[in-house]
């Protein structure tokens, strides 16, 4: 059906939406909600459900009447139907119409002129009038009660001939001569050669001082050497004795002689040598030296053959560190640096899951819950998360972890081979590890927290999202007060606990500094669970709970 109206006038879907089940605030990106498009009472369609907007809190946030009941949306699509009844209230429409008319009456107006000149019956001080249907166009301004022509543009002149300018040769001319510019091309394709006069020299070439010589102040000034020092002539004179001329202020010191050495004895060497070559003592008398023809053979004594030679020749500290480390040390520091790299981590969660370390690789178990070593034995739990101090479980090749078909399990694993193709892990892995620790202390701390109301029902949990302006981060502190546990919300469902717990319902207070790398695409926020003192299901009445994590946002060159 064709109408004079456009359906886009009745919907708003600019930017993206982020919201989770149970949220009462919808967070948008790239929107201007408050500037006019969205009203209280409009309908939000997202996550497979409809929510009614209670109030527009800002340009990017809207409060809902009831907690969001749809599926989670992260930077995803949405649309808002402009269905609020407030849009059709006569009283509100009259107020807004009056505000619009008042604003228009206060602003200056530019009128379009179709006749020869503006209508003298309209206009107020400062208004403009533009006649654009003639060439050249005209413009008037309303001043002191009448329209005054301000002018019109002149006709455009004829275009001149195209031309180019190119710099040719530049030469140095004699001092005190005039600078020159010469076009060796054509008027339409100029090539300019420049001549630049040389400036005067400040000093003459240095020469030994001598008596009976006429010395000048220049420029250039006389420049002499005497007893190992260099001097500039300050007063024109014919030299007599140097000491008397110096005392009379005729010479100025330019460079003083260096301090004489304090050693004794004569050193004798070969008749000739290679520039930059190395020498060693020849004999034991301390007076004879000889050329070191086989330098590499002598340098090998510094550190065991070729390694000693490379250590001596290396100029970068990182190269030296890498040369003197054993292969075991390099492997250790490469893994320690990977434990601080979010890109090395994977999270597996669910029923009947199985992960196995491939042949030739070593992984590290950083966090686990209800996982079996193989398919039998006891469930395994690993909660002390501190990659910085190596509080992790090594997993050699062939290690297998599984979850059962009746109980969800998870494991958070660091695989160093996922990132060690980066040359930094082989060039200087120890330096990379300490560089990351050093940078970590200078990154801004961010906080995400939740509160659980007093006497909340058993099983109540609260979630809060991280900021959405970063890709990778590191959790540095987990704080838990009167809640059962605090964890990171997994984007695929569930949460990863960050600390030990008594049970799902026992209250606990703890705070611990941790180092837990994570990718925001995998972990979107935090979650905490309500708790009571007894932890019993009957007569359950939770305490008021508070949970928070501190984290840093990692730079792209981490």
C-alpha positions as CSV (number, residue, x, y, z in Angstrom):
1,X,0.0,0.0,0.0
2,X,1.5,3.4,-0.9
3,X,1.0,6.3,1.5
4,X,2.4,9.7,2.0
5,X,4.1,8.5,5.2
6,X,7.4,6.6,5.6
7,X,7.4,3.7,8.1
8,X,10.8,4.8,9.3
9,X,9.1,7.9,10.9
10,X,7.5,5.5,13.4
11,X,10.6,3.4,14.4
12,X,14.1,4.1,15.7
13,X,16.9,1.6,15.2
14,X,20.1,3.7,15.1
15,X,23.3,2.1,16.6
16,X,23.3,-1.1,18.7
17,X,21.9,-2.4,22.0
18,X,23.5,-4.2,24.9
19,X,21.2,-5.8,27.5
20,X,21.0,-9.0,29.6
21,X,18.1,-10.9,31.1
22,X,16.9,-9.2,34.3
23,X,18.4,-5.8,33.4
24,X,16.2,-2.8,34.0
25,X,18.4,-0.4,32.0
26,X,19.0,-0.8,28.3
27,X,22.4,0.5,27.1
28,X,22.7,1.7,23.6
29,X,25.8,2.7,21.4
30,X,25.7,5.4,18.7
31,X,22.2,6.8,19.7
32,X,20.7,10.2,20.5
33,X,17.7,9.0,22.6
34,X,17.1,12.2,24.6
35,X,17.4,14.6,21.6
36,X,13.9,13.7,20.5
37,X,13.4,10.4,18.7
38,X,12.4,8.3,21.8
39,X,9.8,9.1,24.4
40,X,8.7,7.6,27.7
41,X,6.3,4.8,27.0
42,X,7.7,3.7,23.6
43,X,8.1,0.0,22.9
44,X,11.6,-1.7,22.7
45,X,11.8,-4.8,20.5
46,X,15.0,-6.9,21.1
47,X,16.1,-10.4,22.2
48,X,12.8,-12.0,21.1
49,X,10.6,-9.9,23.4
50,X,9.0,-6.5,23.9
51,X,9.8,-4.1,26.7
52,X,8.1,-0.8,27.6
53,X,10.4,2.2,28.2
54,X,9.8,3.8,31.5
55,X,12.1,6.8,31.1
56,X,14.8,8.0,28.7
57,X,17.7,8.5,31.1
58,X,20.3,9.8,28.6
59,X,21.3,9.8,25.0
60,X,22.4,6.1,25.4
61,X,20.3,4.7,28.3
62,X,16.6,3.9,28.8
63,X,15.0,2.6,32.0
64,X,12.4,-0.2,31.6
65,X,9.2,-0.7,33.5
66,X,10.1,-4.3,34.4
67,X,13.3,-6.4,34.2
68,X,14.2,-7.5,30.7
69,X,12.7,-10.9,29.9
70,X,14.3,-11.6,26.5
71,X,17.6,-13.2,25.5
72,X,20.9,-11.3,26.1
73,X,21.9,-8.9,23.3
74,X,25.5,-7.6,23.1
75,X,26.1,-4.8,20.6
76,X,23.2,-6.2,18.6
77,X,20.3,-4.9,16.6
78,X,17.0,-3.6,18.0
79,X,14.2,-1.3,17.1
80,X,12.0,1.1,19.1
81,X,8.3,1.6,18.0
82,X,7.2,5.1,18.7
83,X,4.0,3.9,20.3
84,X,3.9,6.0,23.5
85,X,0.5,7.5,24.2
86,X,2.3,10.6,25.3
87,X,2.9,11.4,21.7
88,X,-0.9,12.0,21.2
89,X,-1.8,14.0,24.3
90,X,-3.3,17.3,23.1
91,X,-2.0,19.3,26.0
92,X,1.6,18.1,25.5
93,X,1.3,18.7,21.7
94,X,0.1,22.3,22.4
95,X,3.1,22.9,24.8
96,X,5.7,21.6,22.4
97,X,4.1,23.5,19.4
98,X,4.3,26.7,21.5
99,X,8.0,26.0,22.4
100,X,8.8,25.5,18.7
101,X,7.0,28.8,17.6
102,X,8.8,30.7,20.4
103,X,12.2,29.4,19.3
104,X,11.5,30.3,15.6
105,X,10.4,33.8,16.6
106,X,13.7,34.3,18.5
107,X,16.0,33.1,15.7
108,X,17.0,35.1,12.7
109,X,15.4,34.1,9.4
110,X,16.6,34.1,5.8
111,X,13.8,34.6,3.3
112,X,13.8,33.4,-0.3
113,X,13.1,36.3,-2.7
114,X,11.2,35.4,-6.0
115,X,10.4,39.0,-7.1
116,X,12.8,41.8,-7.7
117,X,13.4,42.6,-4.0
118,X,12.2,41.5,-0.6
119,X,8.6,42.2,0.6
120,X,9.0,45.4,2.8
121,X,6.1,44.2,5.0
122,X,8.0,41.3,6.5
123,X,11.3,40.9,8.4
124,X,12.9,42.0,11.6
125,X,16.3,43.3,12.6
126,X,19.1,41.0,11.5
127,X,17.0,38.9,9.1
128,X,18.3,38.1,5.7
129,X,16.8,37.7,2.2
130,X,18.4,35.8,-0.7
131,X,17.5,36.0,-4.4
132,X,19.0,32.9,-6.1
133,X,17.0,32.7,-9.3
134,X,19.2,35.3,-11.1
135,X,22.8,35.5,-12.1
136,X,24.6,37.0,-10.2
137,X,22.5,36.3,-7.1
138,X,21.7,39.1,-4.6
139,X,21.6,39.2,-0.8
140,X,19.8,41.8,1.5
141,X,19.8,42.3,5.3
142,X,17.0,43.9,7.3
143,X,18.6,46.9,9.1
144,X,16.8,49.8,10.9
145,X,13.4,48.9,9.6
146,X,14.2,48.3,5.9
147,X,15.9,45.8,3.5
148,X,19.4,46.9,2.6
149,X,21.2,45.2,-0.4
150,X,24.5,43.8,0.8
151,X,25.8,43.0,-2.7
152,X,26.2,40.2,-5.2
153,X,29.3,38.3,-6.5
154,X,31.2,39.6,-9.5
155,X,31.3,37.6,-12.7
156,X,34.1,35.0,-12.8
157,X,37.0,36.1,-15.1
158,X,38.5,34.0,-17.9
159,X,40.8,31.2,-16.8
160,X,44.5,31.8,-17.4
161,X,46.9,29.4,-19.0
162,X,47.9,26.3,-17.0
163,X,51.5,26.5,-15.7
164,X,53.9,24.4,-13.6
165,X,56.8,25.3,-11.4
166,X,59.7,22.9,-10.6
167,X,62.8,23.4,-8.5
168,X,66.0,22.8,-10.5
169,X,69.6,22.9,-9.3
170,X,70.8,24.7,-6.1
171,X,74.4,25.8,-5.9
172,X,76.6,27.6,-3.3
173,X,78.0,30.9,-4.4
174,X,81.0,32.9,-3.1
175,X,80.6,34.6,0.3
176,X,79.1,38.2,0.2
177,X,77.7,37.6,-3.4
178,X,74.0,38.1,-4.2
179,X,71.5,35.3,-4.2
180,X,70.2,34.3,-7.7
181,X,67.1,32.7,-9.2
182,X,67.0,31.7,-12.8
183,X,64.2,30.2,-14.9
184,X,65.8,27.7,-17.2
185,X,62.4,26.4,-18.4
186,X,59.5,28.2,-20.1
187,X,56.8,30.5,-18.8
188,X,54.3,27.7,-18.7
189,X,56.7,25.1,-17.3
190,X,59.2,27.0,-15.1
191,X,62.3,25.3,-13.8
192,X,64.0,27.5,-11.2
193,X,67.7,27.2,-10.4
194,X,68.8,28.8,-7.1
195,X,72.2,30.3,-6.1
196,X,72.8,30.7,-2.3
197,X,75.8,32.7,-1.1
198,X,78.1,30.9,1.4
199,X,78.4,32.4,4.8
200,X,81.8,33.5,6.1
201,X,84.0,31.0,8.0
202,X,84.4,31.8,11.7
203,X,87.9,30.3,12.1
204,X,90.8,29.6,9.8
205,X,92.2,26.1,9.6
206,X,94.1,25.3,12.8
207,X,97.9,25.6,12.7
208,X,100.7,25.5,15.3
209,X,101.4,28.8,17.0
210,X,104.7,30.6,15.9
211,X,106.4,33.8,16.9
212,X,106.6,36.7,14.5
213,X,103.3,35.9,12.7
214,X,100.5,38.5,12.1
215,X,97.4,37.0,13.6
216,X,93.9,38.5,12.8
217,X,90.4,38.4,14.3
218,X,88.7,37.9,10.9
219,X,86.3,36.5,10.1
220,X,87.8,34.1,9.8
221,X,89.9,34.4,12.9
222,X,93.4,32.9,13.4
223,X,93.2,29.5,15.1
224,X,96.3,27.9,16.6
225,X,97.4,25.0,18.8
226,X,99.8,25.5,21.6
227,X,101.0,22.9,24.2
228,X,98.0,20.6,23.4
229,X,95.3,23.3,23.7
230,X,93.5,25.3,20.9
231,X,93.1,29.1,20.9
232,X,91.2,31.7,18.8
233,X,92.7,35.2,18.1
234,X,90.8,37.9,20.0
235,X,93.0,41.0,19.3
236,X,95.0,41.5,16.0
237,X,98.7,41.4,16.8
238,X,102.1,40.2,15.7
239,X,103.1,37.4,18.0
240,X,106.0,37.6,20.4
241,X,105.9,35.1,23.2
242,X,102.8,33.0,23.6
243,X,102.6,33.3,27.4
244,X,102.8,37.2,27.2
245,X,100.3,37.4,24.4
246,X,97.8,35.1,26.3
247,X,98.2,37.2,29.5
248,X,97.4,40.3,27.4
249,X,94.1,38.8,26.3
250,X,95.1,38.4,22.7
251,X,94.0,34.7,22.7
252,X,90.9,32.9,23.8
253,X,90.9,29.2,24.8
254,X,88.7,27.1,22.6
255,X,89.6,23.6,23.7
256,X,91.9,22.7,26.6
257,X,94.4,19.8,26.6
258,X,93.3,16.6,28.2
259,X,94.7,15.3,31.4
260,X,97.9,13.3,31.0
261,X,97.8,9.6,31.7
262,X,99.2,8.3,35.0
263,X,100.7,5.0,33.8
264,X,104.4,4.2,33.4
265,X,106.5,2.3,30.9
266,X,106.8,2.2,27.2
267,X,104.4,0.2,25.0
268,X,105.8,-1.3,21.8
269,X,103.7,-2.8,19.1
270,X,103.9,-4.0,15.5
271,X,105.0,-1.7,12.7
272,X,101.5,-1.6,11.3
273,X,97.9,-2.6,12.3
274,X,94.4,-3.0,11.0
275,X,92.1,-0.1,11.9
276,X,89.7,-1.2,14.6
277,X,91.6,-4.5,15.3
278,X,92.0,-6.0,18.7
279,X,95.4,-6.3,20.5
280,X,96.7,-8.5,23.4
281,X,99.9,-8.3,25.4
282,X,102.9,-10.0,23.8
283,X,104.8,-11.6,26.6
284,X,104.7,-10.8,30.3
285,X,106.8,-7.6,30.6
286,X,103.7,-5.3,30.2
287,X,105.4,-3.3,27.5
288,X,104.7,-5.2,24.3
289,X,101.4,-5.8,22.5
290,X,100.5,-7.7,19.3
291,X,97.6,-7.9,16.9
292,X,94.9,-10.4,17.8
293,X,94.6,-12.2,14.5
294,X,92.1,-14.9,15.8
295,X,89.7,-12.7,17.8
296,X,86.9,-15.2,17.8
297,X,89.2,-17.8,19.3
298,X,90.1,-15.5,22.2
299,X,86.5,-14.3,22.8
300,X,85.3,-17.9,23.0
301,X,86.9,-18.1,26.4
302,X,84.4,-15.5,27.7
303,X,81.4,-18.0,27.8
304,X,82.0,-21.3,26.1
305,X,82.7,-21.2,22.5
306,X,80.4,-19.5,20.0
307,X,78.0,-18.3,22.9
308,X,80.8,-16.3,24.4
309,X,81.6,-14.6,21.1
310,X,78.0,-13.6,20.6
311,X,77.6,-12.3,24.1
312,X,80.6,-10.1,23.7
313,X,79.6,-8.7,20.3
314,X,75.9,-8.2,21.2
315,X,74.8,-4.6,21.9
316,X,71.2,-5.1,23.0
317,X,70.5,-6.3,26.5
318,X,67.6,-8.4,25.3
319,X,69.9,-10.2,22.8
320,X,72.4,-10.9,25.6
321,X,69.8,-12.2,27.9
322,X,68.5,-14.5,25.2
323,X,72.0,-15.8,24.3
324,X,72.9,-16.7,27.9
325,X,69.6,-18.5,28.7
326,X,69.4,-22.2,28.4
327,X,66.6,-23.7,26.3
328,X,64.8,-24.7,29.5
329,X,64.9,-21.1,30.8
330,X,63.6,-19.8,27.4
331,X,60.7,-22.2,27.5
332,X,59.9,-21.3,31.1
333,X,59.9,-17.6,30.5
334,X,57.9,-17.9,27.3
335,X,55.2,-19.8,29.2
336,X,55.2,-17.2,32.0
337,X,54.7,-14.4,29.5
338,X,51.9,-16.4,27.8
339,X,50.1,-16.7,31.2
340,X,49.7,-12.9,31.1
341,X,48.3,-13.0,27.5
342,X,44.5,-13.2,27.2
343,X,44.9,-14.5,23.6
344,X,46.5,-17.7,25.0
345,X,43.3,-18.7,27.0
346,X,40.3,-20.9,26.2
347,X,37.2,-21.6,28.3
348,X,35.3,-24.9,27.9
349,X,31.9,-25.2,29.7
350,X,29.0,-27.7,29.6
351,X,27.9,-31.3,29.8
352,X,30.0,-34.2,28.4
353,X,32.9,-31.9,27.5
354,X,36.4,-33.3,26.9
355,X,39.8,-31.5,26.3
356,X,43.1,-33.2,25.7
357,X,46.6,-31.7,25.5
358,X,48.0,-32.4,22.0
359,X,51.3,-34.2,21.5
360,X,54.3,-32.0,21.8
361,X,52.5,-29.3,23.8
362,X,52.1,-28.2,27.4
363,X,49.0,-26.4,28.8
364,X,48.2,-24.9,32.1
365,X,45.0,-25.4,34.1
366,X,44.1,-22.0,35.6
367,X,40.5,-22.6,36.8
368,X,38.2,-25.6,36.9
369,X,34.9,-26.8,38.3
370,X,33.4,-30.3,38.3
371,X,36.0,-31.7,35.9
372,X,37.5,-35.2,36.0
373,X,41.0,-36.3,35.2
374,X,40.2,-38.7,32.4
375,X,36.7,-40.2,33.0
376,X,36.9,-41.5,36.6
377,X,38.0,-40.3,40.0
378,X,36.9,-37.3,41.9
379,X,35.7,-34.0,40.5
380,X,38.5,-31.4,40.4
381,X,38.3,-27.8,41.4
382,X,41.0,-25.1,40.9
383,X,40.2,-21.6,42.1
384,X,43.3,-19.7,43.2
385,X,43.7,-17.7,40.0
386,X,47.1,-15.9,39.9
387,X,48.9,-16.3,36.6
388,X,51.4,-13.7,37.6
389,X,52.9,-16.0,40.4
390,X,52.4,-19.2,38.4
391,X,49.6,-20.5,40.7
392,X,48.5,-22.9,37.9
393,X,48.5,-26.6,37.2
394,X,50.9,-27.8,34.5
395,X,49.2,-30.2,31.9
396,X,51.7,-32.3,29.9
397,X,50.8,-33.7,26.5
398,X,48.1,-36.4,26.7
399,X,46.4,-35.0,29.8
400,X,42.6,-35.3,29.4
401,X,39.9,-33.5,31.4
402,X,36.2,-34.3,31.1
403,X,32.8,-33.3,32.4
404,X,29.9,-35.7,33.0
405,X,26.6,-35.9,31.3
406,X,24.6,-34.9,34.4
407,X,26.7,-32.0,35.8
408,X,28.0,-29.0,33.9
409,X,31.7,-28.5,34.3
410,X,34.3,-26.0,33.1
411,X,38.0,-25.5,32.7
412,X,40.0,-22.3,31.9
413,X,43.2,-23.3,30.1
414,X,46.3,-21.4,29.0
415,X,47.8,-22.8,25.8
416,X,51.2,-21.0,25.2
417,X,51.5,-22.3,21.7
418,X,48.5,-20.2,20.7
419,X,50.6,-17.0,21.0
420,X,54.3,-18.0,20.8
421,X,54.5,-17.4,17.0
422,X,54.9,-13.8,18.1
423,X,58.7,-13.2,17.9
424,X,58.8,-11.5,21.3
425,X,58.3,-15.0,22.9
426,X,61.5,-16.3,21.3
427,X,63.6,-13.1,21.1
428,X,63.4,-12.1,24.8
429,X,60.6,-14.0,26.7
430,X,61.9,-13.1,30.2
431,X,62.0,-9.4,29.2
432,X,58.4,-9.7,27.8
433,X,57.2,-11.2,31.1
434,X,58.7,-8.4,33.2
435,X,57.7,-5.7,30.6
436,X,54.1,-6.8,31.0
437,X,54.3,-6.7,34.8
438,X,55.9,-3.3,34.7
439,X,53.2,-1.9,32.3
440,X,50.5,-3.5,34.4
441,X,51.2,-1.3,37.4
442,X,50.7,1.9,35.2
443,X,47.3,0.9,33.7
444,X,44.1,2.6,35.0
445,X,42.0,0.5,37.4
446,X,38.3,0.0,36.5
447,X,35.6,-1.4,38.8
448,X,32.5,-3.5,38.1
449,X,30.2,-4.4,41.1
450,X,26.8,-5.8,42.1
451,X,24.6,-5.6,45.2
452,X,22.2,-8.2,46.4
453,X,19.3,-6.9,48.5
454,X,18.8,-8.1,52.1
455,X,16.5,-11.2,52.4
456,X,16.6,-12.0,48.7
457,X,15.3,-15.5,47.9
458,X,17.7,-18.5,47.8
459,X,19.4,-18.7,44.5
460,X,19.1,-15.0,43.7
461,X,22.1,-13.7,41.7
462,X,23.1,-10.3,40.4
463,X,25.1,-9.5,37.3
464,X,26.8,-6.4,35.9
465,X,28.5,-5.9,32.5
466,X,32.1,-4.7,31.9
467,X,32.6,-1.5,29.9
468,X,32.4,-2.3,26.2
469,X,35.3,-0.1,25.0
470,X,38.1,-2.7,25.2
471,X,39.0,-6.2,23.9
472,X,41.3,-7.8,26.4
473,X,41.7,-7.2,30.1
474,X,43.2,-8.6,33.4
475,X,41.3,-8.9,36.7
476,X,43.5,-7.7,39.5
477,X,41.2,-8.0,42.6
478,X,38.1,-9.9,43.6
479,X,36.1,-8.6,46.6
480,X,33.3,-10.7,48.1
481,X,31.2,-9.5,51.1
482,X,28.3,-11.6,52.4
483,X,27.8,-13.5,49.1
484,X,28.4,-17.1,48.3
485,X,30.7,-16.5,45.4
486,X,31.7,-14.0,42.7
487,X,32.6,-15.0,39.1
488,X,33.0,-13.9,35.6
489,X,29.9,-14.2,33.3
490,X,30.6,-16.5,30.4
491,X,29.1,-15.3,27.1
492,X,28.1,-18.9,26.3
493,X,26.2,-19.4,29.6
494,X,27.3,-19.9,33.2
495,X,30.0,-18.2,35.2
496,X,33.6,-18.9,36.2
497,X,34.1,-18.6,40.0
498,X,37.1,-16.4,40.9
499,X,37.8,-17.8,44.4
500,X,37.1,-20.6,46.8
501,X,33.6,-21.0,48.3
502,X,31.9,-22.8,51.2
503,X,28.8,-23.7,49.1
504,X,26.4,-22.1,46.8
505,X,24.4,-20.6,49.7
506,X,26.9,-19.9,52.6
507,X,27.9,-16.3,53.1
508,X,31.6,-15.5,53.0
509,X,33.8,-12.5,53.2
510,X,37.1,-12.4,51.3
511,X,39.3,-10.2,49.1
512,X,42.3,-11.3,47.1
513,X,44.7,-9.7,44.7
514,X,44.7,-11.9,41.5
515,X,46.0,-11.8,38.0
516,X,43.4,-13.3,35.6
517,X,43.7,-12.4,31.9
518,X,40.4,-12.5,30.0
519,X,38.9,-11.7,26.6
520,X,35.7,-9.5,26.9
521,X,34.2,-11.5,24.0
522,X,34.3,-14.6,26.3
523,X,33.6,-12.9,29.7
524,X,31.1,-10.0,29.5
525,X,30.8,-9.0,33.2
526,X,30.5,-10.4,36.8
527,X,27.9,-12.4,38.7
528,X,27.4,-12.9,42.5
529,X,25.1,-15.3,44.3
530,X,23.0,-14.5,47.4
531,X,24.0,-16.3,50.7
532,X,22.9,-16.8,54.3
533,X,24.9,-17.6,57.5
534,X,23.7,-21.2,57.7
535,X,23.5,-22.0,54.0
536,X,20.4,-24.0,54.6
537,X,17.6,-24.1,52.1
538,X,14.8,-24.1,54.6
539,X,14.0,-20.7,56.1
540,X,16.5,-19.1,53.8
541,X,17.0,-15.4,54.3
542,X,20.0,-13.9,52.6
543,X,22.3,-11.2,54.0
544,X,22.8,-8.0,52.0
545,X,25.6,-9.0,49.6
546,X,28.2,-6.9,47.8
547,X,30.7,-8.1,45.2
548,X,33.2,-6.3,43.0
549,X,36.2,-6.9,40.7
550,X,38.9,-4.5,39.7
551,X,40.4,-4.9,36.3
552,X,42.6,-3.1,33.7
553,X,42.0,-2.7,30.0
554,X,45.0,-3.9,28.0
555,X,46.5,-1.8,25.2
556,X,46.5,-3.3,21.6
557,X,50.3,-3.8,21.7
558,X,50.2,-5.9,24.9
